[in-house]
Amino acid sequence: MPKLLVPFFSALIVLSFSCLVTINAQDANSEPAPEMSYFEVSAPSLKSYDSVKVGVYLPADYHSMKTSVPVIYYLSGFGQDERSWEKMGIKDILDDLIARKLVAPMIVVSPGSKDTGWLNWYSGENYWEDFIKRDLVIAIDKKYRTIRTPCARGIAGNSMGGIGALAIGFKNRNIFGSISAHSAAIHPDDPAKLPGWAKNWDGWNGRMGKPIDANYWKYNNPISIAEMFSNSNRTKKTIYFDVGKKDHLGFAKTNQLLSARLKELRIPHEFNLRPGGHGSKFVKDNARFALEFHGRVFANRGCR
């Protein structure tokens, strides 16, 4: 090598080594960050779909933690998908609650809805409740380090996902130990009393029968199936739901009817009629209350 080039290459080597040390030092000192990942889960409970897209939130310390983590299964509303939970800003709210140690680290799983109603269809075409409680739970427990007991497994949702969370949660207390809902799309327990905008909706046909089967309707209506808590431990509040006072779809009234029914049955729950309407803004404005509620349930019931 020419002597004139030796100093140049020596300096280049020193500079490269210095940059490498700096990068490694930055990596070593960087704080772990929460993660969102999106993938597909096999769906043997569904005839129309081979798989369903899901979004999964992992808390910042997940990979360094030695303990297992509780899970919330979040069901999206009509017209939403597996990314809506993040898009509405709920991820950022949970990041803040965990960082401030107001709730312990938890995983959130949000499956894509395909606007299904989150129920087993009357037609037999798709069994969405079975997908959630069986296919999805099994897949998540297999893939992640979860606490695999009902007390550390919550179900939540908004609007269509809200009624889905309530109905699935009410019927599957042996799987989901806590339930929350924002603006749950609860309809009257008698389908004949549906409001005009919902009465002739074609979407009921596959889900509830044509005409609507009244018994099947009631079996999927939280107001009608609230008594399914009869044999459950009622010493702690494991149900939270809220709705906007100005919900333009009329769900403020039906959510109040559900709360009245739970009181009649002496089932502990937390219900709040809050300012606001129906939509993503209401969900974001009130998400922290539900997240803190699940956090208390996870902590108070010795699930760690």
VENURTA-V977134 format. One line per field, one symbol per residue. ss: DSSP state (H for helix, E for strand, - for the rest). phi: phi as a letter, one per 20 degrees, with the letter a starting at -180 (. if undefined). A space follows every 10 residues. Layout:
ss=???
phi=???
//
This chain:
ss=--HHHHHHHH HHHHHHHHHH HHHHHHHHH- ----EEEEEE EE---E---- EEEEEEEE-- --------EE EEEEE----- ---HHHH--H HHHHHHHHH- -----EEEEE E--------E -----EEHHH HHHHHHHHHH HHH--E---H HHEEEEEE-H HHHHHHHHHH H------EEE EE-------- HHH--HHHH- ---HHHHH-- ---HHHHHH- -HHHHHHHH- --------EE EEEE------ HHHHHHHHHH HHHH-----E EEEE-----H HHHHHHHHHH HHHHHHHHHH ----
phi=.ggfefgfff ffffffffff ffffffffef efdfcdccbd dgcffdeecf bcfcdcedfg egfefeeecf cdedeeefnd bfefgfffnf gfffgffffe lecfgbecdc ffellenlcf fgfnfcdfgf fffdgfffff ffecedeecg fdcdcbrclg ffffffffff ecffddebcb bdlgfedgfd ffegfgfdfd ffffgffcnc fgffffgffd dgffdgffeg eefdfcfccc bbbffdffen ffffffffff fffgelefad ccedfpddqf fffffcffff fffggffgff dmed
//
